Amino acid sequence: MINKRRNYNAEFKAKVALEALKGEKTISELAAKYEIHPTMIHGWKRSLLEGASGVFQKGSKKHQEEGPTRVELYKEIGKLKVERDFLAIGLNL
């Protein structure tokens, strides 16, 4: 059996959802234009509206997920230096 499901990238979904928000064409017209089901457009539009506030939040998730901060890295370096010095002293007995 051949898989008939099509996957749409985020850029395409955003484009269609923005067109739906503009209201220049009906959902049915957009569905016919892009050959997709109107329910998909409604879902993408809803997702766009729900996630829109995240664009304007300070310290967004994207920024927070970059990795450890400089302070955390310096703490880790200090801890490793102390451990190294302790082991070096113990080996020179």
C-alpha positions as CSV (number, residue, x, y, z in Angstrom):
1,M,0.0,0.0,0.0
2,I,1.3,3.4,-0.9
3,N,1.3,6.1,1.8
4,K,-0.9,8.9,0.6
5,R,-0.2,11.3,3.5
6,R,1.7,14.4,2.6
7,N,4.0,16.2,5.0
8,Y,4.1,20.0,4.9
9,N,7.0,22.0,6.1
10,A,6.5,24.8,8.7
11,E,7.1,27.5,6.1
12,F,4.2,26.3,3.9
13,K,1.9,26.0,7.0
14,A,2.7,29.5,8.1
15,K,2.1,30.9,4.6
16,V,-1.3,29.3,4.4
17,A,-2.3,30.2,7.9
18,L,-1.3,33.8,7.3
19,E,-3.4,33.9,4.2
20,A,-6.3,32.5,6.2
21,L,-5.8,35.2,8.8
22,K,-5.8,38.0,6.2
23,G,-9.3,36.9,5.2
24,E,-9.0,38.0,1.6
25,K,-10.1,34.5,0.5
26,T,-12.3,32.0,2.3
27,I,-11.0,28.8,3.8
28,S,-12.6,26.8,1.1
29,E,-10.9,28.9,-1.6
30,L,-7.5,28.5,0.1
31,A,-8.1,24.7,0.4
32,A,-8.9,24.5,-3.3
33,K,-5.9,26.6,-4.2
34,Y,-3.4,24.6,-2.1
35,E,-5.2,21.2,-2.6
36,I,-5.5,20.6,1.2
37,H,-8.5,19.9,3.5
38,P,-10.1,23.0,5.1
39,T,-9.7,21.4,8.5
40,M,-5.9,21.5,8.2
41,I,-6.1,25.2,7.5
42,H,-8.2,25.8,10.5
43,G,-5.7,23.8,12.7
44,W,-2.7,25.7,11.3
45,K,-4.5,29.0,11.8
46,R,-5.3,28.1,15.4
47,S,-1.7,27.0,16.1
48,L,-0.4,30.3,14.6
49,L,-2.7,32.3,16.8
50,E,-1.8,30.3,20.0
51,G,1.9,30.6,19.4
52,A,2.0,34.2,18.3
53,S,2.5,35.6,21.8
54,G,5.7,33.5,22.2
55,V,7.3,35.7,19.5
56,F,7.2,38.7,21.8
57,Q,8.3,37.1,25.1
58,K,11.6,38.0,26.5
59,G,14.0,35.1,27.0
60,S,12.1,32.9,24.6
61,K,12.6,29.1,24.7
62,K,14.8,29.3,21.7
63,H,17.2,31.6,23.5
64,Q,17.1,29.6,26.7
65,E,17.9,26.3,25.0
66,E,21.3,27.4,23.7
67,G,23.2,25.7,26.4
68,P,25.0,26.5,29.7
69,T,25.7,30.1,30.5
70,R,29.2,31.6,30.9
71,V,28.8,31.6,34.7
72,E,27.9,27.9,34.8
73,L,30.9,27.1,32.6
74,Y,33.3,29.0,34.8
75,K,31.9,27.1,37.8
76,E,32.5,23.8,36.1
77,I,36.1,24.8,35.2
78,G,36.8,25.8,38.7
79,K,35.4,22.5,40.0
80,L,37.5,20.5,37.6
81,K,40.7,22.4,38.5
82,V,40.2,21.7,42.2
83,E,39.6,18.0,41.5
84,R,42.7,17.9,39.2
85,D,44.9,19.6,41.9
86,F,43.6,17.2,44.6
87,L,44.4,14.2,42.5
88,A,47.8,15.5,41.5
89,I,48.7,16.0,45.2
90,G,47.5,12.5,46.1
91,L,49.6,10.9,43.3
92,N,52.8,12.7,44.5
93,L,52.9,11.2,47.9
